[in-house]
Amino acid sequence: MPATRQRAFLSALIERIEAGANQIDIHFRPTRLAALLDVAATPLPGATDDEIQILSIPLRPRRSGREIRMLIDGTDPFATAKPDARLVKLLIKACRFNTTLVDSDGVPFAALAKREGVSRSYFTRVVRLSYLAPHITQAILDGRQPRDLTADKLLAHSRLPLAWHEQRTLLGFG
């Protein structure tokens, strides 16, 4: 559909949009939607021509540098979760490093890091990620992590609290 047609379609349907701190309210006329879609029946029982319905969509404001983004989760009902390959690789590496540490028989951290070909600092940060809450790990493996959670951000938060509910809050799982 051309941009001018899209604009005309939305202008006919939407009365106004109000953006708040934690939600967006879209005021629309349901009878116009039925007419635009060429549906004979009114989509909502008892709706009149001048009736306005409000669709409220919760959002999460997230700072990204100098700008603030409004993130809306779950807007596409047909979208399938897609795991972030870098996050999954980081979790696998965390498990591998933790296994190396547990099986080390007292070998110093520096030697384990050298054996893995990484710095001692990096080895330590990655090992700490092996103590993520199981439901957070599963969400990442399923691709259900918050959109703004990246491998770099997770690695930067390597000093995570041990309490799982605090990890959940810190990483944006709600």
C-alpha positions in Angstrom: 0.0 0.0 0.0 1.5 3.4 -0.9 2.4 5.8 1.9 -0.3 8.3 1.0 -2.9 5.5 1.1 -1.6 4.3 4.5 -1.8 7.8 5.9 -5.4 8.2 4.6 -6.4 4.8 6.1 -4.9 5.6 9.5 -6.2 9.2 9.6 -9.7 7.9 8.9 -9.5 5.3 11.6 -7.5 7.0 14.4 -9.0 10.0 16.3 -5.8 10.7 18.3 -2.8 9.1 20.0 -1.7 10.0 23.5 1.7 8.9 24.7 2.2 8.7 28.5 5.1 7.6 30.6 4.2 3.9 30.7 1.6 3.5 28.0 0.3 4.7 24.7 -3.5 5.2 24.2 -4.8 5.0 20.7 -8.3 6.5 20.3 -10.1 5.1 17.3 -13.6 4.7 15.8 -14.6 1.1 15.5 -17.4 1.7 13.0 -14.8 3.4 10.6 -12.6 0.3 10.9 -15.6 -1.9 9.8 -16.2 0.4 6.8 -12.5 0.5 5.9 -12.3 -3.2 6.0 -15.6 -3.5 4.1 -17.2 -5.5 6.9 -21.0 -5.3 7.0 -21.4 -5.8 10.7 -20.2 -3.4 13.4 -17.1 -5.0 15.0 -18.2 -4.1 18.5 -21.8 -4.6 19.5 -23.7 -1.4 20.1 -21.0 0.9 18.6 -22.3 4.1 17.1 -20.7 6.3 14.4 -19.3 8.8 16.9 -18.2 6.3 19.6 -14.5 6.2 20.3 -12.7 3.2 21.7 -9.4 3.4 23.4 -6.6 0.8 22.9 -4.0 1.1 25.7 -0.6 -0.4 25.0 1.9 -0.7 27.9 5.4 0.3 27.2 8.8 0.3 28.9 10.9 3.5 28.4 14.6 2.6 28.0 17.5 5.0 27.8 19.8 4.4 24.9 22.6 7.0 24.9 21.0 10.4 24.7 17.6 9.1 23.5 14.8 7.3 25.3 13.2 4.5 23.4 9.7 3.3 24.1 9.8 -0.5 23.9 6.5 -2.4 23.3 6.7 -6.1 23.9 4.6 -8.7 22.2 3.1 -6.6 19.5 3.3 -9.2 16.8 1.2 -12.3 17.5 2.8 -14.2 14.7 6.4 -13.5 15.7 8.3 -16.4 17.0 11.0 -16.0 19.6 14.5 -16.1 18.1 17.4 -16.8 20.4 20.3 -14.4 20.3 23.3 -16.4 19.1 25.8 -14.3 20.9 23.9 -14.6 24.2 23.6 -18.3 23.8 27.3 -18.7 23.0 28.2 -16.6 26.1 26.0 -18.9 28.3 27.7 -22.0 26.8 31.1 -20.5 27.4 30.1 -19.7 31.0 29.1 -23.3 31.6 32.4 -24.5 30.0 34.5 -22.1 32.1 32.7 -23.2 35.2 33.3 -26.9 34.5 36.9 -26.1 33.9 37.1 -24.3 37.2 35.3 -27.1 39.1 37.5 -29.8 37.6 40.7 -27.8 38.1 42.0 -29.4 41.3 43.3 -26.2 42.7 44.9 -24.9 39.5 45.2 -21.1 39.8 42.7 -18.9 38.0 45.4 -17.3 35.9 46.5 -20.7 34.6 42.9 -21.7 33.8 42.3 -18.4 31.9 45.6 -18.9 30.0 44.5 -22.4 29.1 41.3 -21.0 27.7 43.1 -18.3 25.8 41.5 -15.4 27.6 42.5 -12.9 30.3 42.0 -13.6 33.9 39.4 -10.8 34.2 37.4 -12.1 31.3 37.5 -15.6 32.6 36.2 -14.4 36.0 33.3 -12.4 34.4 32.2 -15.2 32.3 32.3 -17.8 35.1 30.0 -15.6 37.2 27.4 -15.8 34.4 27.1 -19.6 35.1 25.2 -18.6 38.3 22.4 -16.9 36.5 18.9 -17.9 37.6 17.7 -20.9 35.7 14.6 -19.2 34.4 16.7 -16.3 33.0 19.0 -18.9 31.4 16.0 -20.7 29.9 14.5 -17.4 28.7 17.7 -16.5 26.9 17.9 -20.0 25.3 14.3 -19.7 24.2 14.9 -16.2 22.8 12.5 -14.6 25.3 15.0 -12.1 26.9 14.3 -8.4 26.9 15.1 -6.8 23.6 17.8 -4.6 25.1 19.7 -7.5 26.7 22.8 -8.1 24.6 25.8 -10.3 25.2 27.9 -7.2 25.9 25.4 -5.9 28.4 25.1 -9.2 30.2 28.9 -9.4 30.4 29.0 -5.9 31.8 26.6 -7.0 34.5 28.8 -9.9 35.5 28.7 -8.9 39.2 25.1 -9.9 39.4 23.4 -10.4 42.8 23.0 -14.0 43.8 19.3 -13.5 44.6 17.4 -14.6 41.5 14.6 -12.0 41.8 17.3 -9.3 42.0 18.9 -10.7 38.8 15.5 -10.6 37.1 15.0 -7.0 38.0 18.5 -5.9 37.1 18.4 -7.5 33.7 14.9 -6.3 32.8 12.9 -9.5 33.1 10.3 -7.6 35.1 
